[in-house]
Amino acid sequence: MDEWREVASTTEISAGQCKAVTLDGRMLAIVNLAGEFYAIDNICTHGYAELSDGMILGDRIQCPLHGAQFNIRTGAVESPPAYEPLATYPVRVEGDVVLVRMQD
Ligand code: FES
């Protein structure tokens, strides 16, 4: 399945905040970075922790368990102990609706 799915309204996620959502059994974090929205996997690649419980530091999200940091735009690891990047997903905004495209 390859389709755009509604995940949030733009008004419910403030800049510098994120929202955890589950789509097709996949846990995502929808992040508002200065008015731009991004979608990343919400589970850390190092262990089992929800990144939405961590902190957003500039354009990075920090894991609440061991402190790994990931680039919110690209999913790349910015700080260990994680070494595998996060999956990222295409996002678009229509009006005040945030949509994410899920791919097989
Ligand atoms: S579980 Fe995220 S850094 Fe270890």
Backbone and ligand atoms as CSV (ligand in chain L), in Angstrom:
chain,resi,resn,atom,element,x,y,z
A,1,MET,N,N,0.849,-1.186,0.000
A,1,MET,CA,C,0.000,0.000,0.000
A,1,MET,C,C,0.886,1.237,0.000
A,2,ASP,N,N,0.531,2.200,-0.806
A,2,ASP,CA,C,1.319,3.418,-0.922
A,2,ASP,C,C,0.335,4.579,-0.982
A,3,GLU,N,N,0.066,5.177,0.142
A,3,GLU,CA,C,-0.959,6.210,0.164
A,3,GLU,C,C,-0.674,7.223,1.261
A,4,TRP,N,N,-1.253,8.404,1.068
A,4,TRP,CA,C,-1.110,9.465,2.066
A,4,TRP,C,C,-2.147,9.245,3.154
A,5,ARG,N,N,-1.687,9.326,4.394
A,5,ARG,CA,C,-2.577,9.088,5.531
A,5,ARG,C,C,-2.554,10.277,6.471
A,6,GLU,N,N,-3.722,10.643,6.955
A,6,GLU,CA,C,-3.829,11.764,7.878
A,6,GLU,C,C,-3.306,11.345,9.252
A,7,VAL,N,N,-2.422,12.147,9.832
A,7,VAL,CA,C,-1.847,11.777,11.129
A,7,VAL,C,C,-2.047,12.830,12.213
A,8,ALA,N,N,-2.312,14.073,11.828
A,8,ALA,CA,C,-2.419,15.125,12.842
A,8,ALA,C,C,-2.973,16.378,12.183
A,9,SER,N,N,-3.364,17.313,13.023
A,9,SER,CA,C,-3.620,18.657,12.514
A,9,SER,C,C,-2.393,19.501,12.859
A,10,THR,N,N,-2.156,20.510,12.043
A,10,THR,CA,C,-0.961,21.336,12.271
A,10,THR,C,C,-1.028,22.040,13.620
A,11,THR,N,N,-2.239,22.276,14.111
A,11,THR,CA,C,-2.370,23.046,15.348
A,11,THR,C,C,-2.128,22.210,16.602
A,12,GLU,N,N,-2.133,20.895,16.478
A,12,GLU,CA,C,-1.977,20.094,17.696
A,12,GLU,C,C,-0.524,19.791,18.032
A,13,ILE,N,N,0.410,20.092,17.118
A,13,ILE,CA,C,1.829,19.864,17.402
A,13,ILE,C,C,2.542,21.211,17.292
A,14,SER,N,N,2.941,21.742,18.408
A,14,SER,CA,C,3.633,23.031,18.417
A,14,SER,C,C,5.048,22.873,17.880
A,15,ALA,N,N,5.648,23.983,17.465
A,15,ALA,CA,C,7.046,23.949,17.015
A,15,ALA,C,C,7.923,23.409,18.140
A,16,GLY,N,N,8.814,22.488,17.769
A,16,GLY,CA,C,9.705,21.891,18.759
A,16,GLY,C,C,9.072,20.746,19.528
A,17,GLN,N,N,7.869,20.325,19.093
A,17,GLN,CA,C,7.169,19.227,19.769
A,17,GLN,C,C,6.910,18.096,18.781
A,18,CYS,N,N,6.478,16.956,19.304
A,18,CYS,CA,C,6.138,15.844,18.415
A,18,CYS,C,C,4.931,15.097,18.946
A,19,LYS,N,N,4.401,14.257,18.086
A,19,LYS,CA,C,3.230,13.449,18.432
A,19,LYS,C,C,3.518,12.017,18.000
A,20,ALA,N,N,3.227,11.071,18.880
A,20,ALA,CA,C,3.377,9.657,18.539
A,20,ALA,C,C,2.104,9.172,17.857
A,21,VAL,N,N,2.261,8.468,16.742
A,21,VAL,CA,C,1.113,7.881,16.062
A,21,VAL,C,C,1.476,6.456,15.641
A,22,THR,N,N,0.457,5.640,15.430
A,22,THR,CA,C,0.684,4.295,14.917
A,22,THR,C,C,-0.090,4.146,13.616
A,23,LEU,N,N,0.634,3.763,12.557
A,23,LEU,CA,C,0.024,3.567,11.248
A,23,LEU,C,C,0.405,2.182,10.757
A,24,ASP,N,N,-0.598,1.374,10.452
A,24,ASP,CA,C,-0.343,0.023,9.947
A,24,ASP,C,C,0.604,-0.731,10.883
A,25,GLY,N,N,0.443,-0.523,12.178
A,25,GLY,CA,C,1.269,-1.227,13.150
A,25,GLY,C,C,2.662,-0.649,13.320
A,26,ARG,N,N,2.947,0.422,12.609
A,26,ARG,CA,C,4.268,1.044,12.679
A,26,ARG,C,C,4.171,2.297,13.552
A,27,MET,N,N,5.085,2.432,14.500
A,27,MET,CA,C,5.042,3.575,15.416
A,27,MET,C,C,5.899,4.700,14.855
A,28,LEU,N,N,5.275,5.855,14.664
A,28,LEU,CA,C,5.960,7.014,14.096
A,28,LEU,C,C,5.920,8.173,15.074
A,29,ALA,N,N,6.891,9.064,14.913
A,29,ALA,CA,C,6.850,10.352,15.603
A,29,ALA,C,C,6.697,11.423,14.528
A,30,ILE,N,N,5.692,12.265,14.698
A,30,ILE,CA,C,5.474,13.391,13.789
A,30,ILE,C,C,6.006,14.627,14.501
A,31,VAL,N,N,6.984,15.265,13.875
A,31,VAL,CA,C,7.706,16.348,14.550
A,31,VAL,C,C,7.474,17.664,13.808
A,32,ASN,N,N,7.260,18.699,14.586
A,32,ASN,CA,C,7.164,20.057,14.042
A,32,ASN,C,C,8.489,20.762,14.319
A,33,LEU,N,N,9.239,21.021,13.244
A,33,LEU,CA,C,10.493,21.773,13.370
A,33,LEU,C,C,10.261,23.142,12.752
A,34,ALA,N,N,10.041,24.120,13.587
A,34,ALA,CA,C,9.855,25.502,13.126
A,34,ALA,C,C,8.820,25.608,12.007
A,35,GLY,N,N,7.730,24.850,12.161
A,35,GLY,CA,C,6.638,24.951,11.195
A,35,GLY,C,C,6.708,23.952,10.057
A,36,GLU,N,N,7.822,23.225,9.938
A,36,GLU,CA,C,7.930,22.157,8.946
A,36,GLU,C,C,7.705,20.824,9.674
A,37,PHE,N,N,6.953,19.938,9.031
A,37,PHE,CA,C,6.622,18.675,9.686
A,37,PHE,C,C,7.433,17.526,9.087
A,38,TYR,N,N,7.851,16.612,9.970
A,38,TYR,CA,C,8.658,15.459,9.570
A,38,TYR,C,C,8.098,14.216,10.253
A,39,ALA,N,N,8.275,13.086,9.594
A,39,ALA,CA,C,7.834,11.812,10.168
A,39,ALA,C,C,9.018,10.856,10.210
A,40,ILE,N,N,9.258,10.307,11.389
A,40,ILE,CA,C,10.362,9.352,11.589
A,40,ILE,C,C,9.831,8.173,12.389
A,41,ASP,N,N,10.568,7.065,12.337
A,41,ASP,CA,C,10.220,5.957,13.217
A,41,ASP,C,C,10.324,6.432,14.661
A,42,ASN,N,N,9.383,5.975,15.477
A,42,ASN,CA,C,9.376,6.437,16.870
A,42,ASN,C,C,10.180,5.524,17.783
A,43,ILE,N,N,10.610,4.379,17.290
A,43,ILE,CA,C,11.370,3.454,18.129
A,43,ILE,C,C,12.855,3.592,17.816
A,44,CYS,N,N,13.622,3.807,18.837
A,44,CYS,CA,C,15.072,3.966,18.699
A,44,CYS,C,C,15.674,2.725,18.040
A,45,THR,N,N,16.711,2.923,17.235
A,45,THR,CA,C,17.359,1.779,16.584
A,45,THR,C,C,18.367,1.103,17.512
A,46,HIS,N,N,18.584,1.645,18.683
A,46,HIS,CA,C,19.550,1.057,19.619
A,46,HIS,C,C,18.895,0.049,20.558
A,47,GLY,N,N,17.707,0.374,21.019
A,47,GLY,CA,C,16.995,-0.503,21.945
A,47,GLY,C,C,15.529,-0.156,21.852
A,48,TYR,N,N,14.746,-0.578,22.843
A,48,TYR,CA,C,13.325,-0.257,22.754
A,48,TYR,C,C,13.015,0.959,23.608
A,49,ALA,N,N,12.918,2.081,22.955
A,49,ALA,CA,C,12.510,3.310,23.624
A,49,ALA,C,C,11.748,4.145,22.613
A,50,GLU,N,N,10.741,4.849,23.096
A,50,GLU,CA,C,9.967,5.728,22.209
A,50,GLU,C,C,10.615,7.109,22.194
A,51,LEU,N,N,11.037,7.491,21.005
A,51,LEU,CA,C,11.733,8.780,20.870
A,51,LEU,C,C,10.820,9.949,21.210
A,52,SER,N,N,9.526,9.756,21.053
A,52,SER,CA,C,8.589,10.837,21.389
A,52,SER,C,C,8.604,11.137,22.888
A,53,ASP,N,N,9.181,10.236,23.684
A,53,ASP,CA,C,9.343,10.494,25.121
A,53,ASP,C,C,10.653,11.229,25.408
A,54,GLY,N,N,11.466,11.399,24.375
A,54,GLY,CA,C,12.754,12.071,24.554
A,54,GLY,C,C,12.642,13.567,24.321
A,55,MET,N,N,13.805,14.173,24.066
A,55,MET,CA,C,13.819,15.630,23.900
A,55,MET,C,C,14.161,15.996,22.465
A,56,ILE,N,N,13.592,17.108,22.020
A,56,ILE,CA,C,13.952,17.666,20.720
A,56,ILE,C,C,14.932,18.803,20.970
A,57,LEU,N,N,16.103,18.667,20.367
A,57,LEU,CA,C,17.193,19.623,20.562
A,57,LEU,C,C,17.570,20.158,19.189
A,58,GLY,N,N,17.048,21.312,18.851
A,58,GLY,CA,C,17.296,21.841,17.509
A,58,GLY,C,C,16.669,20.926,16.491
A,59,ASP,N,N,17.479,20.433,15.533
A,59,ASP,CA,C,16.932,19.524,14.523
A,59,ASP,C,C,17.210,18.066,14.865
A,60,ARG,N,N,17.500,17.805,16.143
A,60,ARG,CA,C,17.753,16.432,16.600
A,60,ARG,C,C,16.695,15.994,17.601
A,61,ILE,N,N,16.507,14.662,17.657
A,61,ILE,CA,C,15.674,14.107,18.720
A,61,ILE,C,C,16.561,13.164,19.516
A,62,GLN,N,N,16.468,13.279,20.826
A,62,GLN,CA,C,17.342,12.503,21.717
A,62,GLN,C,C,16.555,11.393,22.380
A,63,CYS,N,N,17.095,10.194,22.298
A,63,CYS,CA,C,16.451,9.034,22.908
A,63,CYS,C,C,16.428,9.190,24.433
A,64,PRO,N,N,15.279,8.877,25.050
A,64,PRO,CA,C,15.185,9.040,26.506
A,64,PRO,C,C,15.944,7.960,27.276
A,65,LEU,N,N,16.335,6.868,26.598
A,65,LEU,CA,C,16.937,5.759,27.344
A,65,LEU,C,C,18.451,5.901,27.502
A,66,HIS,N,N,19.190,6.002,26.409
A,66,HIS,CA,C,20.659,6.113,26.504
A,66,HIS,C,C,21.207,7.359,25.829
A,67,GLY,N,N,20.345,8.198,25.322
A,67,GLY,CA,C,20.792,9.508,24.847
A,67,GLY,C,C,21.265,9.595,23.412
A,68,ALA,N,N,21.085,8.548,22.610
A,68,ALA,CA,C,21.441,8.683,21.191
A,68,ALA,C,C,20.642,9.833,20.576
A,69,GLN,N,N,21.253,10.487,19.597
A,69,GLN,CA,C,20.556,11.577,18.915
A,69,GLN,C,C,20.466,11.275,17.427
A,70,PHE,N,N,19.310,11.621,16.866
A,70,PHE,CA,C,19.038,11.400,15.443
A,70,PHE,C,C,18.637,12.717,14.800
A,71,ASN,N,N,19.046,12.880,13.549
A,71,ASN,CA,C,18.623,14.031,12.768
A,71,ASN,C,C,17.156,13.839,12.373
A,72,ILE,N,N,16.324,14.775,12.728
A,72,ILE,CA,C,14.885,14.627,12.476
A,72,ILE,C,C,14.580,14.698,10.980
A,73,ARG,N,N,15.359,15.464,10.230
A,73,ARG,CA,C,15.089,15.593,8.793
A,73,ARG,C,C,15.506,14.350,8.011
A,74,THR,N,N,16.633,13.755,8.399
A,74,THR,CA,C,17.199,12.669,7.598
A,74,THR,C,C,17.148,11.304,8.281
A,75,GLY,N,N,16.963,11.280,9.592
A,75,GLY,CA,C,17.001,10.029,10.341
A,75,GLY,C,C,18.413,9.592,10.705
A,76,ALA,N,N,19.426,10.314,10.232
A,76,ALA,CA,C,20.811,9.921,10.469
A,76,ALA,C,C,21.166,9.993,11.952
A,77,VAL,N,N,22.058,9.098,12.370
A,77,VAL,CA,C,22.564,9.142,13.742
A,77,VAL,C,C,23.501,10.337,13.875
A,78,GLU,N,N,23.275,11.134,14.902
A,78,GLU,CA,C,24.136,12.302,15.161
A,78,GLU,C,C,25.004,12.081,16.387
A,79,SER,N,N,24.581,11.148,17.245
A,79,SER,CA,C,25.339,10.891,18.469
A,79,SER,C,C,25.071,9.464,18.921
A,80,PRO,N,N,26.117,8.699,19.332
A,80,PRO,CA,C,25.929,7.315,19.769
A,80,PRO,C,C,25.156,7.264,21.098
A,81,PRO,N,N,24.743,6.087,21.554
A,81,PRO,CA,C,25.232,4.765,21.147
A,81,PRO,C,C,24.502,4.125,19.964
A,82,ALA,N,N,23.463,4.699,19.424
A,82,ALA,CA,C,22.832,4.110,18.236
A,82,ALA,C,C,23.783,4.275,17.054
A,83,TYR,N,N,23.735,3.374,16.116
A,83,TYR,CA,C,24.546,3.517,14.898
A,83,TYR,C,C,23.729,3.295,13.630
A,84,GLU,N,N,22.505,2.795,13.763
A,84,GLU,CA,C,21.648,2.632,12.585
A,84,GLU,C,C,20.675,3.809,12.504
A,85,PRO,N,N,20.488,4.359,11.289
A,85,PRO,CA,C,19.589,5.502,11.157
A,85,PRO,C,C,18.132,5.102,11.338
A,86,LEU,N,N,17.313,6.105,11.576
A,86,LEU,CA,C,15.864,5.913,11.627
A,86,LEU,C,C,15.292,5.979,10.225
A,87,ALA,N,N,14.210,5.239,10.000
A,87,ALA,CA,C,13.457,5.422,8.752
A,87,ALA,C,C,12.722,6.760,8.812
A,88,THR,N,N,12.639,7.411,7.672
A,88,THR,CA,C,11.871,8.653,7.561
A,88,THR,C,C,10.775,8.449,6.520
A,89,TYR,N,N,9.768,9.275,6.589
A,89,TYR,CA,C,8.606,9.115,5.711
A,89,TYR,C,C,8.235,10.462,5.098
A,90,PRO,N,N,7.787,10.457,3.846
A,90,PRO,CA,C,7.368,11.721,3.221
A,90,PRO,C,C,6.166,12.322,3.943
A,91,VAL,N,N,6.208,13.625,4.091
A,91,VAL,CA,C,5.135,14.359,4.769
A,91,VAL,C,C,4.658,15.478,3.859
A,92,ARG,N,N,3.378,15.740,3.873
A,92,ARG,CA,C,2.877,16.952,3.236
A,92,ARG,C,C,1.741,17.514,4.083
A,93,VAL,N,N,1.508,18.790,3.895
A,93,VAL,CA,C,0.461,19.474,4.659
A,93,VAL,C,C,-0.575,19.990,3.677
A,94,GLU,N,N,-1.828,19.679,3.958
A,94,GLU,CA,C,-2.944,20.198,3.156
A,94,GLU,C,C,-3.843,20.970,4.099
A,95,GLY,N,N,-3.883,22.276,3.926
A,95,GLY,CA,C,-4.652,23.086,4.875
A,95,GLY,C,C,-4.015,22.952,6.240
A,96,ASP,N,N,-4.804,22.468,7.204
A,96,ASP,CA,C,-4.230,22.263,8.540
A,96,ASP,C,C,-4.097,20.773,8.863
A,97,VAL,N,N,-4.007,19.962,7.827
A,97,VAL,CA,C,-3.879,18.519,8.027
A,97,VAL,C,C,-2.487,18.047,7.618
A,98,VAL,N,N,-1.877,17.267,8.498
A,98,VAL,CA,C,-0.564,16.689,8.213
A,98,VAL,C,C,-0.768,15.263,7.707
A,99,LEU,N,N,-0.190,14.962,6.550
A,99,LEU,CA,C,-0.326,13.624,5.962
A,99,LEU,C,C,1.033,12.986,5.801
A,100,VAL,N,N,1.067,11.674,5.972
A,100,VAL,CA,C,2.295,10.898,5.829
A,100,VAL,C,C,2.044,9.824,4.790
A,101,ARG,N,N,3.052,9.603,3.939
A,101,ARG,CA,C,2.916,8.544,2.942
A,101,ARG,C,C,3.613,7.286,3.429
A,102,MET,N,N,2.813,6.257,3.572
A,102,MET,CA,C,3.346,4.954,3.979
A,102,MET,C,C,3.640,4.163,2.731
A,103,GLN,N,N,4.769,3.460,2.755
A,103,GLN,CA,C,5.160,2.658,1.608
A,103,GLN,C,C,5.393,1.228,2.063
A,104,ASP,N,N,5.191,0.307,1.160
A,104,ASP,CA,C,5.468,-1.111,1.459
A,104,ASP,C,C,6.950,-1.315,1.634
L,1,FES,S1,S,17.528,2.736,23.360
L,1,FES,FE1,FE,17.860,4.655,22.403
L,1,FES,S2,S,19.946,5.063,22.803
L,1,FES,FE2,FE,19.639,3.132,23.685
